[in-house]
Amino acid sequence: MTILIIGGSGFLGAELVRQATAAGHATAASFATSPGSAAEVAWHALDLRDSERVEAVVAETAPCLVVNATSGGPDWAVTAEGPIRLAMAAAKYGCRLVHLSSDAVFSGTRVHYDESCLPDPVTPYGAAKAAAETGIRLTHPAAVIARTSLIIGDRKSTHVRMVHDLAAGTRNGVLFTDDIRCPVHVADLAAALLELASGETSGVHHLAGTDAMSRHELGILIARRDGLNASRLVPGLRADSTLPGPLDVRLDSHATQRALHTTLRGARQFLAVGA
């Protein structure tokens, strides 16, 4: 099976590339600025804002499966419109599509969200992600849309890198005690995405860890695992800040987990010292 990983040089994308090649799949991957380090992968420069280039890369690689692991932040053309262009190309060439979405599509009003919950975003990024979901379901009904939460791993993870910088004193800031998410390990997430891709399922799936926790508790766990000075991680309240966005969003992944062999571990497990 030939797999095309969109955003293959990113944090999650690199793990998808690693697992796909380890499983013996012919693998191609795209990058926005520079290719990844995997020599056995065919790398393709790609700007998701360019419809012709999107179709050209899909046509050239002729994949059975396309996994979109990109995140363009609040850039509407990349985050909302880009995945729809990709879905149209995947549908045209008969490719299975797995698209990574986010818990940012929810407002936090109801706290607990399963796959049946409708998006109600409160930030530009969340709105772009929600728009992409809608467009993909219209243009490629057989696609898988996988929502996830904070992605954790080594220092290539944005969240882990922040904790290291705060503990080292090279960055100022606080970690919120009222900002709750369900962190997931990058290896678990990549394995679950590829497992979903290998089946015949479609529609929305939640792929988040089993532990709901604040960003401060997450930071403490990362610090302990990595031998950092956790006392430097200053707690704060997001409710007292000017940052927009939901406070408490907990993805319920039970329905998806029951159908998977891959275990989506909680952060208390995968960040345990010695784990």
C-alpha positions in Angstrom: 0.0 0.0 0.0 1.3 3.4 -0.9 0.7 6.1 1.7 0.9 9.9 1.2 1.4 11.8 4.4 0.7 15.5 4.2 2.9 17.4 6.6 5.3 14.6 6.9 8.1 16.8 8.2 6.1 17.9 11.2 6.0 16.4 14.7 3.1 14.0 14.1 3.9 13.6 10.4 7.4 12.4 11.2 6.0 9.7 13.5 3.5 8.7 10.9 6.4 8.4 8.4 8.4 6.3 10.8 5.5 3.9 11.5 4.4 3.6 7.9 7.9 2.8 6.6 8.5 0.4 9.5 5.4 -1.4 8.5 6.8 -1.8 5.0 4.5 0.6 3.2 5.7 2.6 0.2 5.6 6.1 1.6 5.6 9.6 0.2 5.3 12.8 2.2 4.8 16.5 1.7 6.5 19.4 3.4 5.9 23.2 3.5 9.4 24.5 4.1 12.0 21.6 4.2 11.8 17.8 3.8 12.1 15.4 6.7 15.1 13.2 7.3 13.7 9.8 6.2 15.8 8.9 3.1 13.5 6.1 2.0 10.6 8.5 1.6 9.7 10.4 -1.6 9.4 14.1 -0.4 7.2 16.6 -2.2 7.0 20.4 -1.6 3.4 21.3 -1.1 1.4 24.5 -0.4 -2.2 23.5 0.5 -3.3 26.9 -0.8 -2.3 25.8 -4.3 -5.1 23.7 -5.8 -3.2 22.6 -8.9 -0.2 21.6 -6.8 -2.3 19.6 -4.4 -3.9 17.6 -7.3 -0.5 17.2 -8.9 1.1 15.7 -5.8 -1.8 13.3 -5.4 -1.7 12.3 -9.0 2.1 11.8 -9.1 2.3 9.7 -5.9 -0.9 7.7 -6.7 -1.5 6.7 -3.1 -4.0 4.3 -1.8 -4.2 6.4 1.4 -3.7 10.1 2.2 -3.2 11.1 5.8 -3.4 14.9 6.4 -1.4 15.7 9.5 -0.9 19.4 8.9 -1.9 22.3 11.1 -1.9 25.8 9.6 -3.1 27.6 12.8 -5.7 30.2 12.2 -4.7 30.7 8.5 -8.1 30.1 6.8 -6.6 29.3 3.4 -4.4 26.6 4.8 -6.4 25.2 7.7 -10.0 25.5 6.3 -9.7 25.5 2.6 -6.5 23.4 2.1 -7.9 20.2 3.5 -11.0 20.6 1.3 -8.8 20.9 -1.8 -7.0 17.7 -0.6 -10.2 15.9 -0.1 -11.4 16.8 -3.6 -8.2 15.5 -5.1 -8.3 12.3 -3.0 -11.9 11.7 -4.0 -11.1 12.3 -7.7 -8.2 9.7 -7.7 -10.0 7.2 -5.5 -7.8 7.6 -2.4 -8.8 6.8 1.1 -8.5 9.9 3.3 -7.8 10.4 7.0 -7.9 14.0 8.2 -6.6 15.2 11.5 -8.9 17.6 13.3 -8.8 19.1 16.8 -10.7 19.6 20.0 -10.5 23.3 19.2 -13.7 22.8 17.2 -15.5 22.9 20.6 -16.3 25.8 22.9 -16.0 23.9 26.2 -19.6 24.8 27.2 -20.5 21.2 27.8 -17.0 20.0 28.8 -17.4 16.4 27.7 -17.6 15.8 23.9 -18.1 12.5 22.1 -18.3 12.0 18.3 -21.9 12.9 18.1 -21.3 16.5 19.4 -21.6 19.3 16.8 -18.7 21.8 16.5 -19.2 25.2 18.2 -15.8 26.9 17.9 -15.0 30.1 19.6 -11.6 30.9 18.0 -10.4 31.5 14.4 -8.4 28.3 14.5 -11.3 26.3 15.8 -13.6 27.8 13.2 -11.1 26.9 10.4 -10.9 23.3 11.7 -14.7 23.0 11.9 -15.0 24.4 8.3 -12.5 21.8 7.1 -14.5 19.0 8.7 -17.7 20.2 7.0 -16.1 20.6 3.6 -14.4 17.2 3.8 -17.6 15.4 4.7 -19.3 17.0 1.7 -16.6 16.3 -0.9 -15.3 13.0 0.4 -18.0 11.2 2.4 -15.9 8.1 3.0 -13.1 10.1 4.7 -12.1 9.6 8.3 -12.0 12.8 10.4 -10.0 12.2 13.6 -10.2 14.8 16.3 -7.4 14.9 18.9 -6.0 16.9 21.8 -2.5 18.1 22.9 0.1 15.9 21.2 3.0 14.9 23.5 6.3 13.2 23.0 9.9 14.4 23.1 11.1 18.0 22.8 9.9 18.2 19.2 6.4 18.6 20.8 5.5 22.2 21.2 4.1 21.5 24.7 7.2 19.6 25.9 9.5 22.2 24.5 7.6 25.0 26.4 8.0 23.1 29.7 11.7 22.7 29.1 12.1 26.4 28.3 10.1 27.5 31.4 12.0 25.1 33.7 15.3 26.4 32.3 14.3 30.1 32.7 14.8 30.8 29.0 11.1 31.7 28.7 8.6 33.6 30.8 5.1 32.6 31.4 2.6 30.5 33.4 0.9 27.1 32.9 -2.8 27.3 33.4 -4.5 25.3 36.1 -8.0 25.8 34.6 -7.2 24.9 31.0 -8.2 21.2 30.7 -7.4 18.8 27.9 -6.9 15.1 27.2 -3.2 14.8 26.1 -2.3 11.9 23.8 1.1 10.4 23.0 2.3 11.0 19.5 3.2 7.3 18.9 -0.3 6.2 20.1 -2.0 8.8 17.9 0.0 7.9 14.8 -0.7 4.2 15.3 -4.4 4.8 15.8 -4.6 7.0 12.7 -2.9 4.3 10.6 -5.2 1.6 12.1 -8.3 3.7 11.2 -6.9 4.1 7.7 -6.5 0.3 7.3 -10.2 -0.3 8.0 -13.4 0.6 6.2 -14.7 3.1 8.8 -15.6 6.7 7.9 -16.9 9.8 9.7 -15.8 11.4 12.9 -13.6 9.7 15.5 -12.0 10.9 18.7 -8.4 10.0 19.4 -7.4 11.5 22.8 -5.8 10.2 25.9 -7.8 8.8 28.8 -6.6 11.4 31.4 -8.2 14.9 31.5 -5.7 17.4 33.1 -4.7 21.0 33.3 -1.7 22.3 31.4 0.0 22.9 34.7 -0.4 19.3 35.8 0.8 18.2 32.4 3.9 20.4 32.8 4.7 18.9 36.2 4.5 15.4 34.8 6.8 16.3 31.8 9.2 18.0 34.2 9.4 14.9 36.4 9.8 12.6 33.5 12.6 14.7 32.0 14.4 15.5 35.3 13.6 19.2 35.2 13.0 21.7 38.1 9.3 21.6 38.3 9.2 24.4 40.9 9.9 26.8 38.1 6.6 26.0 36.5 4.4 28.8 37.7 0.6 28.1 37.9 -1.9 30.7 36.6 -5.5 31.0 35.5 -6.4 31.3 31.9 -9.7 32.9 33.0 -7.6 35.8 34.3 -5.8 36.2 30.9 -6.8 37.8 27.6 -6.2 34.6 25.7 -9.3 33.5 23.7 -10.5 30.0 23.6 -12.3 27.3 25.6 -11.2 26.4 29.1 -12.3 22.8 29.6 -12.6 20.5 26.6 -12.5 16.7 27.2 -12.7 14.5 24.2 -14.6 11.2 24.9 -12.7 8.6 22.8 -14.4 5.5 24.3 -16.4 4.7 21.2 -13.4 4.9 18.9 -11.2 3.1 21.4 -13.5 0.1 21.5 -12.9 -0.4 17.8 -9.1 -0.1 18.0 -6.3 -2.5 18.9 -4.1 0.6 19.5 -4.4 1.7 23.2 -4.7 5.5 23.6 -2.9 5.9 26.9 -3.5 8.6 29.5 -0.7 11.1 30.2 -0.3 9.9 33.7 0.7 6.5 32.2 2.9 7.6 29.3 4.7 10.4 31.3 5.3 8.2 34.4 9.0 8.2 35.4 10.6 5.1 34.0 7.8 4.4 31.6 
